[in-house]
Amino acid sequence: MIQVLKLSETGSILGLRELAKNLSSNIRNAILSETNIVLDFENVESISSSFADELIAKVLVEVGKDTFLRNVKIKNANNFIKTIINSSINERLNEIK
């Protein structure tokens, strides 16, 4: 089963950590129930580093990189969003070393 989380339904510029906290529970629940989840960034122009940290990086560290990559796919992210996501993941991973 695949669940699609259309992030544009919450806005085109996503920056609030609280919003990401609410959405990240969907990601955790999907992973725990062994459901694949697609994070669809279509029509999202920008995200903040705190949003990316809360939505993706924290969950990745919590469930493990391999589990996260096996269950979560990122779709339609522009280059800016990809850069912010990668930066947030790297910062979070460096904290645990």
Buried (B, 14 or more C-beta within 10 A) or exposed (E): EEEEBBBBEBBEEBBBBEBBEEBBEBBBEBBEEEEBBBBBBEEBEBBBBBBBBBBBBBBBBBBEEEBBEEBBEBEBBBEEBEEBBEBBBEEBEEEEE
